Amino acid sequence: MVLVVAAGLYLGGVVALRRRGHRWPLRLTLMYLLLGLGSYAWVSFGFLGTWSTEIRWAFTTRIALLLFVVPMLVTFGRPVALVRTVLSERPRARVNGILRSWLAKFFGNAIMAPVFTCAVFAVFFTPLSAAMRFSPLAQGMISVLVPLLGLLMVLPMAVHTVARTSLFIVAEFLFAFVELLLDAIPGILLRLNETVLDGVTRMPGTMPIWFPNPLHDQHLSGDFLWFIAEIVDVPILVILMMRWIRMDKRESRSLDELSDEEMAELTAAHLRGE
């Protein structure tokens, strides 16, 4: 249902543009369908989705990919830009209002990302992770809610709808480097811990011969979680760098447009501390 709705809305927007005499780039459509929704289908219906109940590392890796990788690949198709192009003035203003809301500001910055990530991954250290792993309802909710939470973090940065000062962008950029260390903590703790944290020491029934024992399964979970959390920080750093460069150019252009008298007055006001 998620795939059908997501693909239908996007393709419906493309068709609506074509009826108005406009063309949406084919490469963006293919990136959205193949990379964005294709990655979601691969995570949900492939090995990770099939064995998510029985194998810890499949469960944790599935959540990490749905939270970080899938939303990032979805943005490659520029769905927000398509929505803004298709909608009329009033609905477009509502969409922009949502993207500029306090919720977008809260999730859409590099300072919130590591805190939120650590809070989500902290579940893996508790028996709650086992309860979620064995519950069909929880598995279904993960398939829907986790990618949406990932989009809340990625979209505001990707579409640049949340205004930032240059000082805040610098702070975000520096904090993103700290995030490289913070994101590693959950994976390292899972990898080094010699106790099965979720309390499930054996699975009911007969498992395949290649099935890892509970402790090794937990260690593999930490390895994959550590790798995914670190590798997805690279695109975030690139986005922040691009935003920093764009803001610097905009500020430089505004200063260049000032006359000599205005520049002298601005300098004097700065020296006065105004």
N, C-alpha and C positions, 0 to 999 in steps of 0.2 A: 504493500500500500504506500509506503514512504517513497519508493522508487517511482511508482506510477504517478503519484501526486506531484512529486518534484519534477519529473520529466514532462508531465502534461502542462504544468504551469509555465515552464520555461519555453517549451515548443509552442504553446499557445501565444506567448508574447512575441516569439519570432514570426509566427503566422500573421499576427495582428499588425506588426510593422510592415510586413511584405504587402498586405492589403492597402496600406497607406502609401505605398510606393517607395518604401525604404528597405534597405537590406541590412540584416544583422550578419556580421562576419561569420563565415562557416567555421573557421578555426576556433572561435569562442564556443560555438555550439558543440563542436566535437570535444573540446577540452572539458566542458561541463558534463557532457554525457559519458565520455570514456574515462577521463581522469577523476572527476568528482563523483558522479553516481556509480561509475565502474568500480572505483575503489571501495565505495560503500557496499556494493554487491559482493565484491571479493571478500571483504572482511566479514560480512554477515552470512554469506552462503558457502564460503570456502571452508578450508580446514579449521580456521579459528572459530567460525560460527558453529561448525559441526561438533567440535570437541570442546567447546567453551564450558560445558557443564562438567565434564570429566577431568579436564586438565587445567591446572592453575595458570600455567604460563599462557595458554590459549585465551583464558578468560581475561587476565590482566592486559595482555597484548592487544586483545580486541578493544578493550576500553580505551587504552592509550591511543590506538590508531583512530578510533571514532572521535576522540576528543581533540587530537592534534592534527593528524595527517589529512583525514577526509575533509574537514572544513576548509583547510588550506587549499586543497585541490579543487574544491567546489568554487572558491573565489576566483580561480583562473578563468572560469567562464564568464566572470563579471555579471552575475545575476542581478545585483543591485543596479548597475548601470542600465540593464535591460528593463527593469521595473520602472526606473525614472524616465526612460525614453517612451515606454508604452503608455503609462498613466497620464491622465489629464492633470491640470494644474492643482486642483484641490487634493486628490488622492496622493499626488507626488509630494505635496507639502506635508501630508500626514506621515508618509514614509520617512521623509527627512526629519520630521519631528521625533519619530521613534529612534532613528539612528543618532540623534543628538540628545536623547533623553538621559536621565541620570543613570539608568540601567546600562546604557551603552558606554557612558563615561566611566562607570564603575568597573565594567568588565574589559573595556577596550583600551587598556593601557598596560605597559610592560611591568608596572609595579604590582598590579593585581594578579597577573598570570601565575607567578610562582606560588603565591599564597593560596590561590584557588586550587592549583595543581596539587600541592602538598596536602590540602584538606581532602581532595578526592582520593588521592593515593593512600592516605592514612587508613582508609577502610580496609585495605589489603592486610593490615596488621591485626585485624580483629575477626572474631567469628562471624561478623556480619557479612564478610565477603563470601563465606561458604553458604550462608543463607541465600544471598543474592545469586550465587552460582547455581544452586539447585532449584531455584524458583522460576518456573516458566513466565510468571507475571513480571518478575524483576528483569528477566532477560529481555522481554519485549519492551519494557520501559527503557532499558539501557539503549536499545537500538534506536529509540526515538529521541530521548532526552539528552543523551550524551553528545550526539552531533550538534544539537541545537545549542547546548552550552558552549561547545567549541566555536560555533558560528558567532555567538555573542562576544567572544574574545577576539576573533579574527576579523570580522567584517568592519568594525569601526576603524581598525588600523589600516585595512586594505583599501577602503574607500575614502579615507581621510575626511570623515564627516565631523569628527570631534576636534574642535579647534584647540591648539596648544600653543603656548608661548615657547620661544626658543630655549629659555631656561628649563622649562618642563621637559622638552624633548631631549635636552642634554642629560637631565636626570634620568629619564626613561632609558636612554642609551646606556648610561653607566650602570643602571640597575639591571639591565639585561645581561651584563657580564656576570653580575652576582647570581643571576638566575641560573647560569650555567652550573654553578656549584650547588645551589639549592635543589634544582631538579634531580641531581644525582643522588640525593640523600635517600629517598624511598627505595630506589633500586639497590643501592649499596646495603641498606639495612636488611632487605629481603635476601640478598646474596650472602651476607656474612652470618645471618642468624642461623643457629643450629637447632632451633626449635620450630616445629610446625605451628605457625602462628594462628591459622584459622581453626585449629583443633581437629581437622579431618585427617586421621592417620592411615585410613584404608578406605577403599571404595567398595561398595557392594557389588557382588557379581564377579565375573571373570573378565579381566582386562587383557588387552593384547600384549604380546611378549615385549614389544618396544615401549610399553607404557612406563614412564619414570616413577620411581618411588616418591612418596610425598615430600621428603626433604629435598631431593634433587629437583623435583618439580618446582618447589618454591625457589630454589637457587636459579633455575632457568627463568622463572618469572622475573626475578630481580635483574638478571642479565638483560633481557629484552626490554624491560621497563627503563632501565638506565640508558640503554642505547637510544631508544625512541625519544625519551625526554631530552637527551642532549642534542640529537641530530635536528630536531625541529626548532631548536633555538637559532640555528643559522639563518633561516629565512626571516625570522623576526628581527634579527640584527640587521639584515639587509633592508627590510621595510623601514626600520627606524633610521638607518643611515640615509635612505632616500628622502624620508620626511625631513630630516635635519638639513640636508642639502637644499631641498625645496624651500624650506623656511628661511634659510640664509640668503638664498637668491631673492626671495620676496622682500626681505628686509633691506637688502642692499639696493634693490630697485627703488624702493620707497625713499631711501636716503639720497639716491642719485637724482631723484626728481625735485628735491628741495633746492631753492635758490641759495646763493651765498649768504644772504641776510637771514633766511630761515635756518640755515645750518649754524650760523653764528649764534642765533638766539637759542637754538636747541642745545648747543654746546654750553652756553652760559647757564641755561636752566639746569643742565646736568651737573655743572660745577657747583651750583647753588644747592644741589640736592633735591630739586623739585621733580 
